[in-house]
Amino acid sequence: MAAYEHGDYVKVEFKEDKTGESEWMWVRVDYADDIERVVFGRLDNEPVVNKDLRLGMELAVSYDNIREHRKSAVFGQ
C-alpha cells in the first residue's frame, strides 16, 4: 500500500522566492510514487503569499516537504 492514496490531503510548505515568506497549503493527492518519494496532486488552497501558485494547480511534491497527512474521510472534521 502506498504511503499516500488518491483523495488524501498533505500539507506542504511553499516558499516565495522573492520575499522568502512561507505559506502552508493543502494538496489533494491524485497518486503517489513510493519509489521516487513524490506525491502528485492539486493545490487545495487559494495562495495568499505565493502568487506563482493558484487553486487547483497540478503539483509534484517530494515526501521530504510533506509536514502533515490526513485521510479524506477525516479531513473536514
N, C-alpha and C positions, 0 to 999 in steps of 0.2 A: 504494500500500500504506500502511495506517495505521501510525503510529509504534508503537502498541501493539496487539497482537492478542489475540483470545479465548484464554484459558489462560495468557497471560503473567503474570508477577508484577512488581509495582512496590513499592518500599519508600518509605513516606511517614512524615513526622514529624507526630505528633499532640501538641498541647499541651493540658495540663489547665488550664482557665481559672482555677480557684480557687487552685492552688498554683504555676502557671507551669512545672511539670515537663513534660519532653518524653519521648515514647516513640516509638521507631521500630518500625513494623509493616509486614507484607507485606499487599498487597491483590491478590487474583487477579482479573485483568481479564475482564469479560464483553464489553465493547465500548468503543471509544474514538471520540471525535468530534474529528478533527484540526482542523476549522474553529473550533470553540469551545474547543479545547485542554482537554478534560475526559475523564477515564477513569471509566467506571462499572464497579464490581466489588464483590467481597465481602471483608470483612476475614478474613484467613487466620491471625491470631494471637489468642490469648487475652490481652486487655489486662490489664496489671498496675497501671498508674498511672491511666489514664483510665477510670473506671467508667461513663461515659456511653456507652461503646462495648462491643460484645460480638462474639464469634466468629461469623462468618457474616453480620454486618450488611451490608446494601447501602449503598454509599457512592458519592459522586461526588467525584472528586479532580482538582484543577487540575494541568495539566502542570507548573506552576511549583513544586508541592510534592513532586514526584517526585525522589528522590535516587539511586535505583538501579533498574535494569531487568534482568530475566532472562527468557529464554525458558523455557517449561515443561519442555522436554526436558533442560535443564541445571540447573534449579532445585535438584533434590535431590542434585546431585553436589558 
